[in-house]
């Protein structure tokens, strides 16, 4: 199987330098994607094991913070999570759908955002996300594309 990692700017989300906040670590995470072009398939793109683990970890940390602070979370951390999770949208079809409520709760003016039930539900979906998740992976080309004819 031929695989290539698409790693964005190469930051490592678990390599925190002294003094960096968790939000800064989340902001630097780039959820690497794996591109597979195995023979006999149309190819697929999916989030790597490490990327899936990091996204799940960040979602759980935000949910824990929300529970401890009566649904209030840092807007900076929430913004960083959205950015990290959105990088998976090429490989995870429902990424945008499962970020919509979180995005709606993001406060652009206040230091804290308040998470309503829908946003918490979306974050729980991301907290359960893993490499083996049914939503992880998208075909690069639709089935039967090898039979398509290009007319010019």
TIVEXVEX-556189 format. One record per atom (N, C-alpha, C): residue number from 1; residue in one letter; chain; atom name; x, y, z. Coordinates in steps of 0.1 Angstrom, whole numbers, plus 5000, padded with zeros to 4 digits. Layout:
<atoms>
+-----+------+-----+------+------+------+------+
: seq : type : mol : atom :   px :   py :   pz :
+-----+------+-----+------+------+------+------+
: NUM :    A :   A :   CA :    X :    Y :    Z :
...
+-----+------+-----+------+------+------+------+
</atoms>
This chain:
<atoms>
+-----+------+-----+------+------+------+------+
: seq : type : mol : atom :   px :   py :   pz :
+-----+------+-----+------+------+------+------+
:   1 :    X :   A :    N : 5008 : 4988 : 5000 :
:   1 :    X :   A :   CA : 5000 : 5000 : 5000 :
:   1 :    X :   A :    C : 5009 : 5012 : 5000 :
:   2 :    X :   A :    N : 5006 : 5021 : 4991 :
:   2 :    X :   A :   CA : 5014 : 5034 : 4990 :
:   2 :    X :   A :    C : 5007 : 5045 : 4998 :
:   3 :    X :   A :    N : 5013 : 5051 : 5008 :
:   3 :    X :   A :   CA : 5007 : 5061 : 5016 :
:   3 :    X :   A :    C : 5017 : 5073 : 5016 :
:   4 :    X :   A :    N : 5011 : 5085 : 5017 :
:   4 :    X :   A :   CA : 5019 : 5097 : 5018 :
:   4 :    X :   A :    C : 5012 : 5105 : 5029 :
:   5 :    X :   A :    N : 5020 : 5112 : 5038 :
:   5 :    X :   A :   CA : 5014 : 5120 : 5048 :
:   5 :    X :   A :    C : 5014 : 5135 : 5043 :
:   6 :    X :   A :    N : 5003 : 5141 : 5044 :
:   6 :    X :   A :   CA : 5002 : 5155 : 5041 :
:   6 :    X :   A :    C : 5002 : 5163 : 5055 :
:   7 :    X :   A :    N : 5012 : 5170 : 5058 :
:   7 :    X :   A :   CA : 5014 : 5174 : 5072 :
:   7 :    X :   A :    C : 5013 : 5190 : 5073 :
:   8 :    X :   A :    N : 5008 : 5197 : 5064 :
:   8 :    X :   A :   CA : 5007 : 5211 : 5066 :
:   8 :    X :   A :    C : 5021 : 5218 : 5069 :
:   9 :    X :   A :    N : 5021 : 5225 : 5080 :
:   9 :    X :   A :   CA : 5033 : 5232 : 5083 :
:   9 :    X :   A :    C : 5043 : 5224 : 5092 :
:  10 :    X :   A :    N : 5039 : 5212 : 5096 :
:  10 :    X :   A :   CA : 5048 : 5203 : 5103 :
:  10 :    X :   A :    C : 5049 : 5205 : 5118 :
:  11 :    X :   A :    N : 5040 : 5213 : 5124 :
:  11 :    X :   A :   CA : 5040 : 5214 : 5138 :
:  11 :    X :   A :    C : 5035 : 5201 : 5145 :
:  12 :    X :   A :    N : 5041 : 5198 : 5156 :
:  12 :    X :   A :   CA : 5037 : 5186 : 5164 :
:  12 :    X :   A :    C : 5028 : 5190 : 5175 :
:  13 :    X :   A :    N : 5016 : 5186 : 5176 :
:  13 :    X :   A :   CA : 5006 : 5191 : 5186 :
:  13 :    X :   A :    C : 5010 : 5186 : 5200 :
:  14 :    X :   A :    N : 5018 : 5175 : 5202 :
:  14 :    X :   A :   CA : 5021 : 5171 : 5215 :
:  14 :    X :   A :    C : 5034 : 5176 : 5220 :
:  15 :    X :   A :    N : 5042 : 5183 : 5212 :
:  15 :    X :   A :   CA : 5055 : 5189 : 5215 :
:  15 :    X :   A :    C : 5053 : 5203 : 5221 :
:  16 :    X :   A :    N : 5049 : 5204 : 5233 :
:  16 :    X :   A :   CA : 5047 : 5217 : 5239 :
:  16 :    X :   A :    C : 5060 : 5223 : 5245 :
:  17 :    X :   A :    N : 5063 : 5235 : 5241 :
:  17 :    X :   A :   CA : 5075 : 5242 : 5246 :
:  17 :    X :   A :    C : 5071 : 5248 : 5260 :
:  18 :    X :   A :    N : 5081 : 5250 : 5268 :
:  18 :    X :   A :   CA : 5078 : 5256 : 5281 :
:  18 :    X :   A :    C : 5070 : 5269 : 5280 :
:  19 :    X :   A :    N : 5060 : 5271 : 5288 :
:  19 :    X :   A :   CA : 5052 : 5284 : 5287 :
:  19 :    X :   A :    C : 5041 : 5284 : 5277 :
:  20 :    X :   A :    N : 5040 : 5274 : 5268 :
:  20 :    X :   A :   CA : 5029 : 5275 : 5258 :
:  20 :    X :   A :    C : 5017 : 5270 : 5265 :
:  21 :    X :   A :    N : 5006 : 5276 : 5261 :
:  21 :    X :   A :   CA : 4993 : 5272 : 5267 :
:  21 :    X :   A :    C : 4987 : 5261 : 5259 :
:  22 :    X :   A :    N : 4977 : 5254 : 5264 :
:  22 :    X :   A :   CA : 4971 : 5243 : 5257 :
:  22 :    X :   A :    C : 4964 : 5249 : 5244 :
:  23 :    X :   A :    N : 4959 : 5261 : 5245 :
:  23 :    X :   A :   CA : 4952 : 5266 : 5233 :
:  23 :    X :   A :    C : 4963 : 5269 : 5222 :
:  24 :    X :   A :    N : 4975 : 5273 : 5226 :
:  24 :    X :   A :   CA : 4985 : 5275 : 5216 :
:  24 :    X :   A :    C : 4989 : 5262 : 5210 :
:  25 :    X :   A :    N : 4990 : 5251 : 5218 :
:  25 :    X :   A :   CA : 4993 : 5238 : 5213 :
:  25 :    X :   A :    C : 4982 : 5233 : 5203 :
:  26 :    X :   A :    N : 4970 : 5236 : 5207 :
:  26 :    X :   A :   CA : 4959 : 5232 : 5198 :
:  26 :    X :   A :    C : 4959 : 5239 : 5185 :
:  27 :    X :   A :    N : 4963 : 5252 : 5185 :
:  27 :    X :   A :   CA : 4963 : 5260 : 5173 :
:  27 :    X :   A :    C : 4974 : 5256 : 5164 :
:  28 :    X :   A :    N : 4985 : 5250 : 5170 :
:  28 :    X :   A :   CA : 4996 : 5245 : 5161 :
:  28 :    X :   A :    C : 4994 : 5231 : 5156 :
:  29 :    X :   A :    N : 4984 : 5224 : 5161 :
:  29 :    X :   A :   CA : 4981 : 5211 : 5156 :
:  29 :    X :   A :    C : 4975 : 5212 : 5142 :
:  30 :    X :   A :    N : 4980 : 5203 : 5133 :
:  30 :    X :   A :   CA : 4975 : 5204 : 5119 :
:  30 :    X :   A :    C : 4968 : 5191 : 5114 :
:  31 :    X :   A :    N : 4965 : 5182 : 5123 :
:  31 :    X :   A :   CA : 4957 : 5170 : 5120 :
:  31 :    X :   A :    C : 4962 : 5164 : 5106 :
:  32 :    X :   A :    N : 4973 : 5158 : 5106 :
:  32 :    X :   A :   CA : 4978 : 5153 : 5093 :
:  32 :    X :   A :    C : 4969 : 5143 : 5086 :
:  33 :    X :   A :    N : 4969 : 5144 : 5073 :
:  33 :    X :   A :   CA : 4960 : 5135 : 5066 :
:  33 :    X :   A :    C : 4969 : 5124 : 5059 :
:  34 :    X :   A :    N : 4963 : 5113 : 5057 :
:  34 :    X :   A :   CA : 4970 : 5102 : 5050 :
:  34 :    X :   A :    C : 4963 : 5099 : 5037 :
:  35 :    X :   A :    N : 4971 : 5099 : 5027 :
:  35 :    X :   A :   CA : 4966 : 5096 : 5013 :
:  35 :    X :   A :    C : 4970 : 5083 : 5009 :
:  36 :    X :   A :    N : 4961 : 5074 : 5005 :
:  36 :    X :   A :   CA : 4964 : 5060 : 5001 :
:  36 :    X :   A :    C : 4960 : 5058 : 4987 :
:  37 :    X :   A :    N : 4969 : 5053 : 4979 :
:  37 :    X :   A :   CA : 4966 : 5049 : 4965 :
:  37 :    X :   A :    C : 4969 : 5035 : 4963 :
:  38 :    X :   A :    N : 4963 : 5026 : 4971 :
:  38 :    X :   A :   CA : 4966 : 5012 : 4970 :
:  38 :    X :   A :    C : 4961 : 5007 : 4956 :
:  39 :    X :   A :    N : 4968 : 4997 : 4950 :
:  39 :    X :   A :   CA : 4964 : 4992 : 4937 :
:  39 :    X :   A :    C : 4950 : 4986 : 4938 :
:  40 :    X :   A :    N : 4942 : 4988 : 4928 :
:  40 :    X :   A :   CA : 4929 : 4982 : 4927 :
:  40 :    X :   A :    C : 4918 : 4990 : 4934 :
:  41 :    X :   A :    N : 4922 : 5002 : 4939 :
:  41 :    X :   A :   CA : 4912 : 5010 : 4946 :
:  41 :    X :   A :    C : 4912 : 5024 : 4939 :
:  42 :    X :   A :    N : 4902 : 5032 : 4943 :
:  42 :    X :   A :   CA : 4901 : 5045 : 4937 :
:  42 :    X :   A :    C : 4909 : 5055 : 4946 :
:  43 :    X :   A :    N : 4916 : 5050 : 4957 :
:  43 :    X :   A :   CA : 4923 : 5058 : 4966 :
:  43 :    X :   A :    C : 4914 : 5064 : 4976 :
:  44 :    X :   A :    N : 4920 : 5068 : 4987 :
:  44 :    X :   A :   CA : 4912 : 5075 : 4998 :
:  44 :    X :   A :    C : 4921 : 5084 : 5006 :
:  45 :    X :   A :    N : 4915 : 5093 : 5013 :
:  45 :    X :   A :   CA : 4922 : 5102 : 5022 :
:  45 :    X :   A :    C : 4916 : 5101 : 5035 :
:  46 :    X :   A :    N : 4924 : 5101 : 5046 :
:  46 :    X :   A :   CA : 4918 : 5099 : 5059 :
:  46 :    X :   A :    C : 4928 : 5106 : 5069 :
:  47 :    X :   A :    N : 4922 : 5109 : 5081 :
:  47 :    X :   A :   CA : 4930 : 5115 : 5092 :
:  47 :    X :   A :    C : 4939 : 5104 : 5098 :
:  48 :    X :   A :    N : 4952 : 5107 : 5101 :
:  48 :    X :   A :   CA : 4961 : 5097 : 5106 :
:  48 :    X :   A :    C : 4957 : 5093 : 5120 :
:  49 :    X :   A :    N : 4963 : 5083 : 5126 :
:  49 :    X :   A :   CA : 4960 : 5078 : 5139 :
:  49 :    X :   A :    C : 4964 : 5090 : 5149 :
:  50 :    X :   A :    N : 4975 : 5096 : 5148 :
:  50 :    X :   A :   CA : 4979 : 5106 : 5157 :
:  50 :    X :   A :    C : 4970 : 5119 : 5156 :
:  51 :    X :   A :    N : 4966 : 5122 : 5144 :
:  51 :    X :   A :   CA : 4957 : 5134 : 5142 :
:  51 :    X :   A :    C : 4944 : 5131 : 5148 :
:  52 :    X :   A :    N : 4938 : 5119 : 5147 :
:  52 :    X :   A :   CA : 4925 : 5116 : 5153 :
:  52 :    X :   A :    C : 4926 : 5116 : 5168 :
:  53 :    X :   A :    N : 4937 : 5111 : 5173 :
:  53 :    X :   A :   CA : 4939 : 5111 : 5188 :
:  53 :    X :   A :    C : 4940 : 5125 : 5193 :
:  54 :    X :   A :    N : 4947 : 5134 : 5186 :
:  54 :    X :   A :   CA : 4949 : 5147 : 5191 :
:  54 :    X :   A :    C : 4936 : 5155 : 5191 :
:  55 :    X :   A :    N : 4928 : 5153 : 5180 :
:  55 :    X :   A :   CA : 4915 : 5160 : 5179 :
:  55 :    X :   A :    C : 4906 : 5155 : 5190 :
:  56 :    X :   A :    N : 4905 : 5143 : 5192 :
:  56 :    X :   A :   CA : 4897 : 5137 : 5203 :
:  56 :    X :   A :    C : 4901 : 5142 : 5217 :
:  57 :    X :   A :    N : 4914 : 5143 : 5219 :
:  57 :    X :   A :   CA : 4920 : 5148 : 5231 :
:  57 :    X :   A :    C : 4915 : 5163 : 5233 :
:  58 :    X :   A :    N : 4917 : 5171 : 5223 :
:  58 :    X :   A :   CA : 4913 : 5186 : 5224 :
:  58 :    X :   A :    C : 4898 : 5187 : 5227 :
:  59 :    X :   A :    N : 4890 : 5179 : 5221 :
:  59 :    X :   A :   CA : 4875 : 5180 : 5223 :
:  59 :    X :   A :    C : 4872 : 5176 : 5237 :
:  60 :    X :   A :    N : 4879 : 5165 : 5242 :
:  60 :    X :   A :   CA : 4876 : 5161 : 5256 :
:  60 :    X :   A :    C : 4881 : 5172 : 5266 :
:  61 :    X :   A :    N : 4892 : 5178 : 5264 :
:  61 :    X :   A :   CA : 4897 : 5189 : 5273 :
:  61 :    X :   A :    C : 4887 : 5201 : 5273 :
:  62 :    X :   A :    N : 4881 : 5204 : 5262 :
:  62 :    X :   A :   CA : 4871 : 5215 : 5262 :
:  62 :    X :   A :    C : 4858 : 5211 : 5269 :
:  63 :    X :   A :    N : 4854 : 5198 : 5267 :
:  63 :    X :   A :   CA : 4842 : 5193 : 5274 :
:  63 :    X :   A :    C : 4845 : 5193 : 5290 :
:  64 :    X :   A :    N : 4856 : 5189 : 5294 :
:  64 :    X :   A :   CA : 4860 : 5189 : 5308 :
:  64 :    X :   A :    C : 4860 : 5203 : 5314 :
:  65 :    X :   A :    N : 4866 : 5213 : 5306 :
:  65 :    X :   A :   CA : 4866 : 5227 : 5310 :
:  65 :    X :   A :    C : 4851 : 5232 : 5311 :
:  66 :    X :   A :    N : 4843 : 5228 : 5301 :
:  66 :    X :   A :   CA : 4829 : 5233 : 5301 :
:  66 :    X :   A :    C : 4822 : 5228 : 5314 :
:  67 :    X :   A :    N : 4824 : 5215 : 5317 :
:  67 :    X :   A :   CA : 4817 : 5209 : 5329 :
:  67 :    X :   A :    C : 4822 : 5216 : 5342 :
:  68 :    X :   A :    N : 4835 : 5219 : 5343 :
:  68 :    X :   A :   CA : 4840 : 5225 : 5355 :
:  68 :    X :   A :    C : 4836 : 5240 : 5356 :
:  69 :    X :   A :    N : 4833 : 5247 : 5345 :
:  69 :    X :   A :   CA : 4830 : 5261 : 5346 :
:  69 :    X :   A :    C : 4816 : 5264 : 5341 :
:  70 :    X :   A :    N : 4807 : 5256 : 5344 :
:  70 :    X :   A :   CA : 4793 : 5258 : 5341 :
:  70 :    X :   A :    C : 4790 : 5262 : 5326 :
:  71 :    X :   A :    N : 4795 : 5254 : 5317 :
:  71 :    X :   A :   CA : 4794 : 5255 : 5303 :
:  71 :    X :   A :    C : 4802 : 5267 : 5297 :
:  72 :    X :   A :    N : 4810 : 5273 : 5305 :
:  72 :    X :   A :   CA : 4819 : 5284 : 5299 :
:  72 :    X :   A :    C : 4833 : 5278 : 5295 :
:  73 :    X :   A :    N : 4838 : 5282 : 5284 :
:  73 :    X :   A :   CA : 4851 : 5277 : 5279 :
:  73 :    X :   A :    C : 4858 : 5289 : 5273 :
:  74 :    X :   A :    N : 4871 : 5288 : 5273 :
:  74 :    X :   A :   CA : 4879 : 5299 : 5267 :
:  74 :    X :   A :    C : 4876 : 5300 : 5252 :
:  75 :    X :   A :    N : 4873 : 5312 : 5248 :
:  75 :    X :   A :   CA : 4870 : 5314 : 5233 :
:  75 :    X :   A :    C : 4883 : 5311 : 5225 :
:  76 :    X :   A :    N : 4894 : 5315 : 5230 :
:  76 :    X :   A :   CA : 4907 : 5312 : 5223 :
:  76 :    X :   A :    C : 4909 : 5297 : 5221 :
:  77 :    X :   A :    N : 4906 : 5289 : 5231 :
:  77 :    X :   A :   CA : 4908 : 5274 : 5230 :
:  77 :    X :   A :    C : 4897 : 5269 : 5221 :
:  78 :    X :   A :    N : 4885 : 5274 : 5221 :
:  78 :    X :   A :   CA : 4874 : 5269 : 5212 :
:  78 :    X :   A :    C : 4878 : 5273 : 5198 :
:  79 :    X :   A :    N : 4883 : 5284 : 5195 :
:  79 :    X :   A :   CA : 4887 : 5288 : 5182 :
:  79 :    X :   A :    C : 4898 : 5279 : 5177 :
:  80 :    X :   A :    N : 4907 : 5276 : 5185 :
:  80 :    X :   A :   CA : 4919 : 5267 : 5181 :
:  80 :    X :   A :    C : 4913 : 5253 : 5178 :
:  81 :    X :   A :    N : 4904 : 5248 : 5186 :
:  81 :    X :   A :   CA : 4898 : 5235 : 5183 :
:  81 :    X :   A :    C : 4891 : 5235 : 5170 :
:  82 :    X :   A :    N : 4883 : 5245 : 5167 :
:  82 :    X :   A :   CA : 4876 : 5246 : 5154 :
:  82 :    X :   A :    C : 4886 : 5246 : 5143 :
:  83 :    X :   A :    N : 4896 : 5253 : 5144 :
:  83 :    X :   A :   CA : 4906 : 5254 : 5133 :
:  83 :    X :   A :    C : 4913 : 5240 : 5131 :
:  84 :    X :   A :    N : 4916 : 5233 : 5142 :
:  84 :    X :   A :   CA : 4922 : 5220 : 5141 :
:  84 :    X :   A :    C : 4912 : 5210 : 5135 :
:  85 :    X :   A :    N : 4900 : 5210 : 5140 :
:  85 :    X :   A :   CA : 4890 : 5200 : 5135 :
:  85 :    X :   A :    C : 4886 : 5203 : 5121 :
:  86 :    X :   A :    N : 4886 : 5216 : 5117 :
:  86 :    X :   A :   CA : 4882 : 5219 : 5103 :
:  86 :    X :   A :    C : 4892 : 5214 : 5093 :
:  87 :    X :   A :    N : 4905 : 5212 : 5097 :
:  87 :    X :   A :   CA : 4915 : 5207 : 5088 :
:  87 :    X :   A :    C : 4912 : 5193 : 5083 :
:  88 :    X :   A :    N : 4903 : 5186 : 5090 :
:  88 :    X :   A :   CA : 4900 : 5172 : 5086 :
:  88 :    X :   A :    C : 4889 : 5172 : 5076 :
:  89 :    X :   A :    N : 4883 : 5183 : 5072 :
:  89 :    X :   A :   CA : 4871 : 5183 : 5063 :
:  89 :    X :   A :    C : 4873 : 5176 : 5050 :
:  90 :    X :   A :    N : 4885 : 5175 : 5045 :
:  90 :    X :   A :   CA : 4888 : 5168 : 5032 :
:  90 :    X :   A :    C : 4886 : 5153 : 5034 :
:  91 :    X :   A :    N : 4889 : 5148 : 5046 :
:  91 :    X :   A :   CA : 4888 : 5134 : 5049 :
:  91 :    X :   A :    C : 4876 : 5130 : 5057 :
:  92 :    X :   A :    N : 4870 : 5139 : 5064 :
:  92 :    X :   A :   CA : 4858 : 5136 : 5072 :
:  92 :    X :   A :    C : 4846 : 5144 : 5067 :
:  93 :    X :   A :    N : 4838 : 5137 : 5059 :
:  93 :    X :   A :   CA : 4827 : 5144 : 5053 :
:  93 :    X :   A :    C : 4818 : 5152 : 5063 :
:  94 :    X :   A :    N : 4814 : 5146 : 5075 :
:  94 :    X :   A :   CA : 4805 : 5154 : 5084 :
:  94 :    X :   A :    C : 4813 : 5164 : 5093 :
:  95 :    X :   A :    N : 4825 : 5167 : 5090 :
:  95 :    X :   A :   CA : 4833 : 5176 : 5098 :
:  95 :    X :   A :    C : 4825 : 5190 : 5100 :
:  96 :    X :   A :    N : 4821 : 5196 : 5089 :
:  96 :    X :   A :   CA : 4814 : 5209 : 5090 :
:  96 :    X :   A :    C : 4801 : 5208 : 5097 :
:  97 :    X :   A :    N : 4794 : 5197 : 5095 :
:  97 :    X :   A :   CA : 4781 : 5195 : 5102 :
:  97 :    X :   A :    C : 4783 : 5194 : 5117 :
:  98 :    X :   A :    N : 4794 : 5187 : 5121 :
:  98 :    X :   A :   CA : 4797 : 5185 : 5135 :
:  98 :    X :   A :    C : 4805 : 5196 : 5141 :
:  99 :    X :   A :    N : 4807 : 5207 : 5134 :
:  99 :    X :   A :   CA : 4813 : 5218 : 5140 :
:  99 :    X :   A :    C : 4804 : 5230 : 5140 :
: 100 :    X :   A :    N : 4793 : 5229 : 5133 :
: 100 :    X :   A :   CA : 4784 : 5241 : 5131 :
: 100 :    X :   A :    C : 4779 : 5247 : 5145 :
: 101 :    X :   A :    N : 4774 : 5238 : 5154 :
: 101 :    X :   A :   CA : 4769 : 5243 : 5167 :
: 101 :    X :   A :    C : 4781 : 5249 : 5175 :
: 102 :    X :   A :    N : 4793 : 5243 : 5174 :
: 102 :    X :   A :   CA : 4804 : 5248 : 5181 :
: 102 :    X :   A :    C : 4808 : 5262 : 5176 :
: 103 :    X :   A :    N : 4808 : 5263 : 5163 :
: 103 :    X :   A :   CA : 4811 : 5276 : 5157 :
: 103 :    X :   A :    C : 4800 : 5287 : 5161 :
: 104 :    X :   A :    N : 4788 : 5283 : 5162 :
: 104 :    X :   A :   CA : 4777 : 5292 : 5165 :
: 104 :    X :   A :    C : 4779 : 5298 : 5179 :
: 105 :    X :   A :    N : 4785 : 5290 : 5188 :
: 105 :    X :   A :   CA : 4787 : 5294 : 5202 :
: 105 :    X :   A :    C : 4800 : 5302 : 5204 :
: 106 :    X :   A :    N : 4809 : 5303 : 5194 :
: 106 :    X :   A :   CA : 4821 : 5310 : 5196 :
: 106 :    X :   A :    C : 4819 : 5325 : 5197 :
: 107 :    X :   A :    N : 4824 : 5330 : 5208 :
: 107 :    X :   A :   CA : 4822 : 5345 : 5210 :
: 107 :    X :   A :    C : 4834 : 5352 : 5204 :
: 108 :    X :   A :    N : 4832 : 5361 : 5196 :
: 108 :    X :   A :   CA : 4843 : 5369 : 5190 :
: 108 :    X :   A :    C : 4847 : 5381 : 5199 :
: 109 :    X :   A :    N : 4839 : 5384 : 5208 :
: 109 :    X :   A :   CA : 4842 : 5396 : 5216 :
: 109 :    X :   A :    C : 4846 : 5393 : 5231 :
: 110 :    X :   A :    N : 4840 : 5382 : 5236 :
: 110 :    X :   A :   CA : 4843 : 5379 : 5250 :
: 110 :    X :   A :    C : 4854 : 5368 : 5251 :
: 111 :    X :   A :    N : 4861 : 5368 : 5263 :
: 111 :    X :   A :   CA : 4871 : 5359 : 5265 :
: 111 :    X :   A :    C : 4866 : 5344 : 5267 :
: 112 :    X :   A :    N : 4853 : 5343 : 5271 :
: 112 :    X :   A :   CA : 4847 : 5330 : 5273 :
: 112 :    X :   A :    C : 4835 : 5329 : 5264 :
: 113 :    X :   A :    N : 4833 : 5317 : 5260 :
: 113 :    X :   A :   CA : 4821 : 5313 : 5252 :
: 113 :    X :   A :    C : 4813 : 5303 : 5260 :
: 114 :    X :   A :    N : 4799 : 5304 : 5258 :
: 114 :    X :   A :   CA : 4791 : 5295 : 5266 :
: 114 :    X :   A :    C : 4786 : 5284 : 5256 :
: 115 :    X :   A :    N : 4788 : 5271 : 5260 :
: 115 :    X :   A :   CA : 4784 : 5260 : 5252 :
: 115 :    X :   A :    C : 4770 : 5256 : 5255 :
: 116 :    X :   A :    N : 4761 : 5256 : 5245 :
: 116 :    X :   A :   CA : 4747 : 5251 : 5247 :
: 116 :    X :   A :    C : 4748 : 5236 : 5244 :
: 117 :    X :   A :    N : 4737 : 5229 : 5245 :
: 117 :    X :   A :   CA : 4736 : 5215 : 5244 :
: 117 :    X :   A :    C : 4740 : 5210 : 5230 :
: 118 :    X :   A :    N : 4737 : 5217 : 5219 :
: 118 :    X :   A :   CA : 4740 : 5213 : 5206 :
: 118 :    X :   A :    C : 4755 : 5213 : 5204 :
: 119 :    X :   A :    N : 4762 : 5223 : 5209 :
: 119 :    X :   A :   CA : 4777 : 5224 : 5208 :
: 119 :    X :   A :    C : 4783 : 5213 : 5216 :
: 120 :    X :   A :    N : 4778 : 5210 : 5228 :
: 120 :    X :   A :   CA : 4783 : 5199 : 5236 :
: 120 :    X :   A :    C : 4782 : 5186 : 5229 :
: 121 :    X :   A :    N : 4770 : 5184 : 5222 :
: 121 :    X :   A :   CA : 4768 : 5172 : 5215 :
: 121 :    X :   A :    C : 4778 : 5170 : 5203 :
: 122 :    X :   A :    N : 4781 : 5182 : 5196 :
: 122 :    X :   A :   CA : 4791 : 5181 : 5186 :
: 122 :    X :   A :    C : 4805 : 5178 : 5192 :
: 123 :    X :   A :    N : 4808 : 5184 : 5203 :
: 123 :    X :   A :   CA : 4821 : 5182 : 5209 :
: 123 :    X :   A :    C : 4822 : 5167 : 5214 :
: 124 :    X :   A :    N : 4811 : 5161 : 5218 :
: 124 :    X :   A :   CA : 4812 : 5147 : 5222 :
: 124 :    X :   A :    C : 4814 : 5138 : 5210 :
: 125 :    X :   A :    N : 4809 : 5142 : 5198 :
: 125 :    X :   A :   CA : 4811 : 5135 : 5186 :
: 125 :    X :   A :    C : 4826 : 5135 : 5183 :
: 126 :    X :   A :    N : 4832 : 5147 : 5184 :
: 126 :    X :   A :   CA : 4847 : 5148 : 5181 :
: 126 :    X :   A :    C : 4855 : 5141 : 5192 :
: 127 :    X :   A :    N : 4850 : 5141 : 5204 :
: 127 :    X :   A :   CA : 4857 : 5134 : 5215 :
: 127 :    X :   A :    C : 4858 : 5119 : 5213 :
: 128 :    X :   A :    N : 4847 : 5113 : 5206 :
: 128 :    X :   A :   CA : 4847 : 5099 : 5202 :
: 128 :    X :   A :    C : 4854 : 5096 : 5189 :
: 129 :    X :   A :    N : 4859 : 5106 : 5182 :
: 129 :    X :   A :   CA : 4865 : 5104 : 5169 :
: 129 :    X :   A :    C : 4878 : 5096 : 5171 :
: 130 :    X :   A :    N : 4880 : 5087 : 5162 :
: 130 :    X :   A :   CA : 4893 : 5079 : 5163 :
: 130 :    X :   A :    C : 4896 : 5075 : 5148 :
: 131 :    X :   A :    N : 4908 : 5069 : 5147 :
: 131 :    X :   A :   CA : 4912 : 5065 : 5134 :
: 131 :    X :   A :    C : 4903 : 5055 : 5127 :
: 132 :    X :   A :    N : 4897 : 5046 : 5135 :
: 132 :    X :   A :   CA : 4888 : 5036 : 5130 :
: 132 :    X :   A :    C : 4873 : 5041 : 5128 :
: 133 :    X :   A :    N : 4870 : 5053 : 5132 :
: 133 :    X :   A :   CA : 4857 : 5059 : 5131 :
: 133 :    X :   A :    C : 4851 : 5058 : 5117 :
: 134 :    X :   A :    N : 4839 : 5055 : 5116 :
: 134 :    X :   A :   CA : 4832 : 5053 : 5103 :
: 134 :    X :   A :    C : 4833 : 5065 : 5094 :
: 135 :    X :   A :    N : 4833 : 5077 : 5100 :
: 135 :    X :   A :   CA : 4834 : 5089 : 5092 :
: 135 :    X :   A :    C : 4848 : 5093 : 5087 :
: 136 :    X :   A :    N : 4858 : 5086 : 5092 :
: 136 :    X :   A :   CA : 4872 : 5089 : 5088 :
: 136 :    X :   A :    C : 4875 : 5082 : 5075 :
: 137 :    X :   A :    N : 4876 : 5090 : 5065 :
: 137 :    X :   A :   CA : 4880 : 5085 : 5052 :
: 137 :    X :   A :    C : 4870 : 5088 : 5041 :
: 138 :    X :   A :    N : 4876 : 5093 : 5030 :
: 138 :    X :   A :   CA : 4868 : 5097 : 5018 :
: 138 :    X :   A :    C : 4875 : 5092 : 5006 :
: 139 :    X :   A :    N : 4867 : 5086 : 4997 :
: 139 :    X :   A :   CA : 4873 : 5082 : 4984 :
: 139 :    X :   A :    C : 4878 : 5094 : 4976 :
: 140 :    X :   A :    N : 4890 : 5093 : 4970 :
: 140 :    X :   A :   CA : 4895 : 5104 : 4962 :
: 140 :    X :   A :    C : 4887 : 5105 : 4949 :
: 141 :    X :   A :    N : 4883 : 5094 : 4944 :
: 141 :    X :   A :   CA : 4875 : 5094 : 4931 :
: 141 :    X :   A :    C : 4862 : 5086 : 4933 :
: 142 :    X :   A :    N : 4851 : 5090 : 4928 :
: 142 :    X :   A :   CA : 4839 : 5082 : 4930 :
: 142 :    X :   A :    C : 4840 : 5068 : 4923 :
: 143 :    X :   A :    N : 4833 : 5058 : 4928 :
: 143 :    X :   A :   CA : 4833 : 5045 : 4922 :
: 143 :    X :   A :    C : 4829 : 5046 : 4908 :
: 144 :    X :   A :    N : 4835 : 5038 : 4899 :
: 144 :    X :   A :   CA : 4832 : 5039 : 4885 :
: 144 :    X :   A :    C : 4839 : 5050 : 4878 :
: 145 :    X :   A :    N : 4847 : 5058 : 4884 :
: 145 :    X :   A :   CA : 4854 : 5069 : 4878 :
: 145 :    X :   A :    C : 4864 : 5065 : 4867 :
: 146 :    X :   A :    N : 4869 : 5052 : 4868 :
: 146 :    X :   A :   CA : 4878 : 5048 : 4858 :
: 146 :    X :   A :    C : 4871 : 5046 : 4845 :
: 147 :    X :   A :    N : 4858 : 5046 : 4845 :
: 147 :    X :   A :   CA : 4850 : 5044 : 4832 :
: 147 :    X :   A :    C : 4846 : 5058 : 4826 :
: 148 :    X :   A :    N : 4849 : 5069 : 4833 :
: 148 :    X :   A :   CA : 4845 : 5082 : 4828 :
: 148 :    X :   A :    C : 4853 : 5086 : 4816 :
: 149 :    X :   A :    N : 4846 : 5093 : 4807 :
: 149 :    X :   A :   CA : 4853 : 5097 : 4795 :
: 149 :    X :   A :    C : 4854 : 5112 : 4795 :
: 150 :    X :   A :    N : 4865 : 5117 : 4792 :
: 150 :    X :   A :   CA : 4867 : 5132 : 4792 :
: 150 :    X :   A :    C : 4865 : 5136 : 4777 :
: 151 :    X :   A :    N : 4856 : 5145 : 4775 :
: 151 :    X :   A :   CA : 4853 : 5150 : 4762 :
: 151 :    X :   A :    C : 4858 : 5164 : 4761 :
: 152 :    X :   A :    N : 4866 : 5167 : 4751 :
: 152 :    X :   A :   CA : 4872 : 5181 : 4749 :
: 152 :    X :   A :    C : 4868 : 5186 : 4736 :
+-----+------+-----+------+------+------+------+
</atoms>
